[in-house]
Amino acid sequence: MSFDIVSEIEHEGQIVDFGYIKGNNKIVYIKAGMGGSYLGYENKYLKIAHRLNEKCGCSIICASNPVPLPIAVDKTILDNFIKEHGIQSPQMFFFGHSNGCVKGLELGASGIPFTKMVLVNMPLMLNFHKTVQWIVSMPETDIVTVYGETDPSYRYIPFLETKNLENVEILKVAGADHNFKGMMEQFIELSEKVIL
C-alpha cells in the first residue's frame, strides 16, 4: 500500500511532505496533527486515503504539519494538485486531527470551499473564539466534530454546544483518548463520514 506520488514543498526552512492518490474531482485533504507526518502513526492516513479512494473514487492528499506553517503552503499544495491533474469543478472535503483541524478551519475561512469537514479532537481550549468565528464564516460547510471522552477538549464541548451552530454535528466517542490509542480502526472509520 502506497501513495501514487510522494513529494514535498519547502517554506522558510520548513519541509512539508505530502502524498496523494489521484481519483475523481472529489478531493479530500487530510491534515495531520501538530508535528505529524503525512503517513500518520502506523500509516493511518495512508490507510484512510486508500479506504476513501476505494469507496468513492475520490482524490486524496495527505499533508504533514510542521510548526509553524502558514496555510498559504496548504493552499499551494491544493492548487498545484488541481492544476497538475486538470481537475475540473473540484469538490473539496477535509479530514483533520488535533491541530490539523485548526488548519482546516483556517483554510475554509480563507475561502477554500469545503463541502464537508470531519474534525477529530480539535482543540477547544486554545483560541475558542477564533475557532467559532471560522466556523460561523462557513455556513454552507457541513462540519462534524468528534471528541474522545478522555481528550482534553472533551470537557469544553458544552461551550461549543451553546453556540447552536446549525452546520455543526458533535459526536462523542466512548473510551477514546486524544490519539485514539488502541482504537485505530474506529479512527479510520471516522474518515468515512467526510464522504457520506
N, C-alpha and C positions, 0 to 999 in steps of 0.2 A: 504494500500500500504506500503510495507516494503522491505528491502533488505533480501536476503536469509541468509546472515551471516553479522554480525557487529563485528568488532574486533579492536584491537589497537596494536601498536608497540611503544616501548619506545626507545628513543635515547638521551642520556645525559640529562635526566630530562624532555625532551620534549615528549609528547604523541601525536602520530598521529593516529587518529581514521579513520577507513575506512569501507565501506560497499561494498558488491558485490552481483551480480546476476550471477549465473552460466548459461552459454549458450554454444555456439559452439566455434570454435577455433579463431574466430574474437574477439579480446579483445580491448575494448575501455577504456582507462584510463582517468578519469576525475579528474582534479585538480582545487580545489577552489583557489580563490584569497588569498592574504596575510592575515593570521589570520582567514580565512574562514573555515567553518565546511564541513564535507563530505556530509551533507544533503543540505546545502545551504539555503539561505533566502527563507522562505515559501516552503521548501523542493524541491527547483528547481532541484537540482542534482538527487534526488531520482526520480522525475518525468521524467527527461531526461533518467535516467537508464532504467526505465520501458518502455518508448517510444521506445528507440533504441532496447531493447531486444525483444519487441513485433514486431517491424518492420523487423528485420533481424536475430533474434535469437542469437545475439552476447552476449558475456560475458561482464560484466561491473564492473569496480572497481572505486569507488569514494573515494578520499582521502582528508582529511583536510590539511591545510597548515600553521602549526605553524611556527614562525620565531625565530631564524634561524634554517634551516633544510637542511642538505646536501642531494643531490639527491641519495646518497647511500641508504637512507631509502626507497625512492620510488622504486629503483631497487629491494630491498629486498621484498617489497610488491608484485611487479610484478612476480619476480622469485618464491616466495612461492606459489602464486596463480597458476601459470603454473604447478609447481611440484605437489602440493596437489591435483590438479584436472586432472592430467595426460593429459594435453592438448598437442596434437601432432601438429607440424608445426604451431605455433601461428602466426596470422596476427595481427600486432599491430596498433592501431589507438589512437588519442589523442584529447581531447577537454579540453580547459582551459580558465580561465577568469583572466585577470589582471596579477598579479604576478605568478599565476598558469601557464600562457603561457610561462613565462620566464623559469620556472622549466621544462616545457615540451620541450622547445628548448634545454635546457642543457642536458636533458635525451637523446634526439635524437642525439645531437652532441657527446655524450659519447658512442654511439653505440647501443642504442635501435632502432631497425629498423622500425620506424613508416611508414606505408604506406601513411597515410594522417593525417593532423593535422588541427583543427579549433581553431584559437586563437582569442578570443574576448577581445577587448580593451587591448591588450598587450602594456605595457608602452614603448614608443619610446624615451622619453626624458631622460631615465636613461641608460647609457652604450650602446648607439645606435650601436657603432662599434662592441661590443661583440655580440649583437643580430644579426647583419648582418653576422658576422663571423660564428655563429652557423647555420644560415640558409644556407649559402654557403656550409657548411660542409655536408649538407643533400640534394644533388641534386636529389636524387631518391624519396624524400618525397614530396607529393603534400601538399602545405600549403595554407590555406585560412585564411587571416587576416580580421577581422571585426571590424569596428570602428563606434561608435555612434557619431553623428555630434557635440555633446556637450562634448564628452570625452576629457580630457586634451591632449591626444596624437593625436587627430584628426588633429591638425594644423601641425603636424610633418609628416603626410603621404607623402607629396612631397619628403621628404628625402628618404623614403623607395622606392617610385616610381622611383627615379633617379638611383637606383641600378640595375634596369632592371633584376630582379631575375625571371628567367623563370618558376620556380616551385612555385611562389607566386601569388595568386589572392587576390586583395584588394577589400573588399566590404564596402560600406558606408551606414549607416542606419539613415535615417532622423528622427529627434525627439528623438533619443536615447541618454541617458547620460551614464556615466561610468558603472552604475549598471542596466541599462535598467529599471529604475523606471517606474512603470505603464505599462511596456511592457513585462511582464513575458512570455506570450505566444510566442512573437517574439523571445525572448532569447532561449526558449526551442526549437522552430523550427530550430534555427541555428544549433543545435546539429545534426540534420539530415544530414547536409552537410558532416559530418565526414564519413558517410557510403554510401553516394550517389556518 
